[in-house]
Amino acid sequence: MLERLFKLMENGTTVRTEFLAGATTFMAMAYIIFVNPALLSDPGGAAMDFRAVMAATCIASAVATLLMAFLANYPIALAPGMGLNAYFSFTICGQMGVPWDIALGIVFISGLVFTVLTVARVRELIVTAIPAPLKFATAAGIGVFIAFLGLKDSGIIQAHPASLLTLGPLKEPPVLLALFGLAVTSVLMAAKVRGGIFWGILVTGLVGLATGVVRFSGVFALPTLEPTFMKMRPGAALRLEYLAPIFVLLFFDMFDTVGTLIGVGERAGFMKDGTMPRVNQALVTDSIGTMVGAAVGTSTTTSYVESVAGVSAGGRTGLANVATAGLFLLALFFSPLAEMFGGGHDVGTGILLHPITAPALIVVGCLMMKCVTRIDWDDYSDAIPAFLTIVVMPLTSSIAHGLAIGFISYPLIKALSGRGREVHWLVYCLAALFVLRYILL
C-alpha cells in the first residue's frame, strides 16, 4: 500500500529512511509549537488563548502536512509561517486594532483567494510581475522585524523616552536566561546540529526550570480548541479597509511558498527543466492549509524551508510527511510544557518577557537575512527601494508599511530615472493602490 501511494522504489527510498527524515523535519521546525502561541497570545498583539493557539498550530500543521503527502507526494512540511504570524498579531490585531476573530477571517479569505489564483493559473503572472529586489527585501525585512521582536521580548532592548530604544535590564534573571538561550542556540546552529533552534529552546527551558525563572506547571494535558475553533468571521472581514492585509498575507504566503518549494525541490532533485512537477498540487495544499488553520484558530500556514533537514536525511516522498504530521498530533498533549516554555515572565517592572522563545526569533531573523546577497546593491534603482522596504518594517513595527514603501518607491525611481519600461504594469497598479490607501485611509 505504501509503495502504491508514495512510489518508494521509484524515488530510491525506504520506509525506514522516510520515517527518519520525517522525524528530522519535525525536530527542525518544532520550535513553532512554542513560538507561534507566544506571538499570537501576546497582550500587545492578538491576545489569543495560548493553549488553544498551540493546539491549532499542531492541528493545522498536521492536516496541511498530510495534504502535501497525499496530494503532491513531497516531503515538504507545513506550519504557521514565521513573519506571517508576527504580521497577524502585531500589525493586523495590534496596530490596526482588528479583533482576532475577524483577523482569522482575513486569513481565511487570503487562503481562498490563493486557491482561486492557483487553480486559474493567475499566480504565475503575479510571481513574474513582482521585482526580484522587492521579493528578497521583503524576506529580509521580515527577518529584521522578527529579530527586533525577539530582542524586545527577551529584554535585551527596551523602550527609552529620549532615544526610543536602549539596552534592557541585563542583570534580571529572565534577560540573563534569554542571553544564555541565544548563545546556546547560536552555537548549535553554527555546529549544524539538526533541529538546533528546537534544542536551544529545550535547553533554555530546562535551565530556566533549574534556576527558578520558569515554574513547573505540568507536562501532559488534553488539548483544547474551544476558545478559537470556528470563531473566524470571514463575512466581517469583507470590508474595504481589510483589502490591504488580505493582499499582504496573500503576497507573503505566495512568495514564501514558491521560494520554499524551489529551494527544497532543488536540494532534493525534484526540479525538472527548471520546473517542479505537481507544483499546482503543492500550492493548493498550502492554500487549503491556510484555510484550515484559520478555521481552527491560527495565522497563515505555509511550506517550511526546514523541510530541507528531512530531505538531507534522505526523505524523498510524502511518507516522510506522514511521520512529521504524526509527531505534530502527538505534541497536542504537551500544552502545559509549551505554555511553560512560551509564556511570559514579569521581571518585576511590569515588562512581560519571553526569555525561552525570544532567542529563537532572533536566530530565525538571522536566517531570513541571507537573501540580501541576491540584491544588486550597485544598481540604486533596485537598492534604494529594497533598503527602504527592509528598514521601514522594523522602524514602524509594520510589515505592511515596509511593503508599501517598497512598491511605491520602486516604480517611481525606475520611471524618473528613465527605466520605467523595466517595471511590469502590474507593479504600477499595485503602487497606485498603495498610494490610494494612504490618501483614503
Sequence and secondary structure as in RCSB ss.txt:
>XXXX:A:sequence
MLERLFKLMENGTTVRTEFLAGATTFMAMAYIIFVNPALLSDPGGAAMDFRAVMAATCIASAVATLLMAFLANYP
IALAPGMGLNAYFSFTICGQMGVPWDIALGIVFISGLVFTVLTVARVRELIVTAIPAPLKFATAAGIGVFIAFLG
LKDSGIIQAHPASLLTLGPLKEPPVLLALFGLAVTSVLMAAKVRGGIFWGILVTGLVGLATGVVRFSGVFALPTL
EPTFMKMRPGAALRLEYLAPIFVLLFFDMFDTVGTLIGVGERAGFMKDGTMPRVNQALVTDSIGTMVGAAVGTST
TTSYVESVAGVSAGGRTGLANVATAGLFLLALFFSPLAEMFGGGHDVGTGILLHPITAPALIVVGCLMMKCVTRI
DWDDYSDAIPAFLTIVVMPLTSSIAHGLAIGFISYPLIKALSGRGREVHWLVYCLAALFVLRYILL
>XXXX:A:secstr
 HHHHH TTTTT  HHHHHHHHHHHHHHHTTHHHHHHHHHT TTTT   HHHHHHHHHHHHHHHHHHIIIII   
  EEE TTHHHIIIIIIIIIS   HHHHHHHHHHHHHHHHHHHHTT HHHHHHHS HHHHHHHHHHHHHHHHHHH
HHHHTSEEEETTTEEEE  TTSHHHHHHHHHHHHHHHHHHTT TTHHHHHHHHHHHHHHHHTSS    S      
TTTTT   TTTT SGGGHHHHHHHHHHHHHHHHHHHHHHHHHHT  BTTB TTHHHHHHHHHHHHHHHHHHT S 
EEE TTHHHHHHTT  STHHHHHHHHHHHHHGGGHHHHHHHHS EE SSS EE TTTHHHHHHHHHHGGGGGGGS
 TT HHHHHHHHHHHHHHHHHT HHHHHHHHHHHHHHHHHHTT GGGS HHHHHHHHHHHHHHHH 
